[in-house]
Amino acid sequence: MYEIIYDKRILKDIKKIPSKKLKIIFEKIEHLKKNPKKKGIKKLLGFDGYRMQVGEYRVLFQIDTKRKIIKIFRIKHRKEVYRKLK
């Protein structure tokens, strides 16, 4: 089972998301612990990471398979999430 850690930027990201949506997002993130490369998870192009779609929001994360860690580094609306990614 993987451990999930959050980047400090997440606090800023989640302030803009309604609480009902946040609950669903964090439930989906918990499911990543068992299988972070499950169906629906896509590799990011041009960047080391993956994305998970939760409604109109995207959760961006990196996977360290050796240490069994998933680092969540962005949770934003689909229109904003890929801006200033690099």
C-alpha positions in Angstrom: 0.0 0.0 0.0 1.2 3.5 -0.9 1.6 6.4 1.5 0.1 9.8 0.3 1.9 13.0 0.9 0.7 16.5 -0.1 2.8 19.4 -1.4 2.4 22.7 0.5 0.7 24.3 -2.5 -2.3 22.1 -2.0 -3.6 24.3 0.8 -3.8 27.2 -1.6 -5.5 25.0 -4.2 -8.2 23.6 -2.0 -9.4 27.0 -0.6 -11.0 27.6 -4.0 -12.9 24.3 -4.2 -16.4 23.8 -2.7 -16.5 21.5 0.3 -18.8 18.9 -1.3 -16.4 18.6 -4.2 -13.4 18.4 -1.8 -14.9 15.4 0.0 -15.3 13.5 -3.3 -11.7 14.5 -4.4 -10.2 13.2 -1.2 -12.1 10.0 -1.3 -10.7 9.3 -4.8 -7.2 10.2 -3.6 -7.6 7.6 -0.8 -8.3 4.9 -3.5 -4.9 5.7 -5.0 -3.2 4.0 -2.0 -4.1 0.6 -3.3 -3.4 1.1 -7.0 -2.0 4.4 -8.2 -2.0 3.4 -11.9 -5.5 2.1 -12.0 -7.9 2.6 -15.0 -8.5 6.3 -15.7 -5.1 7.5 -14.5 -3.1 9.1 -17.3 0.6 10.0 -17.6 1.2 13.7 -18.1 2.9 14.7 -21.3 6.1 16.6 -21.0 6.2 16.3 -17.2 7.0 13.6 -14.7 3.7 12.8 -13.2 0.1 11.5 -13.6 -3.4 13.0 -13.4 -6.6 11.8 -12.1 -9.9 13.3 -13.2 -12.6 14.0 -10.6 -15.5 15.7 -12.3 -14.2 19.0 -13.5 -11.2 18.9 -11.2 -7.8 17.3 -11.8 -5.5 15.8 -9.2 -1.8 15.8 -10.3 0.6 13.6 -8.6 4.0 11.8 -8.8 4.6 8.1 -7.9 7.7 6.9 -6.2 7.4 3.1 -6.6 10.6 2.3 -4.7 9.5 4.1 -1.5 5.8 3.5 -2.1 4.9 7.2 -2.0 2.4 9.2 -3.9 3.0 12.9 -3.8 -0.1 15.1 -4.7 1.2 18.4 -6.0 -1.9 20.1 -7.6 -5.7 19.9 -7.2 -7.3 22.5 -9.5 -10.1 23.0 -11.9 -9.5 21.5 -15.3 -9.2 25.0 -16.9 -6.5 26.1 -14.6 -4.5 23.0 -13.6 -2.0 22.8 -16.4 -1.0 26.5 -16.4 2.5 27.2 -15.0 3.1 23.5 -14.5 6.7 23.4 -15.7 
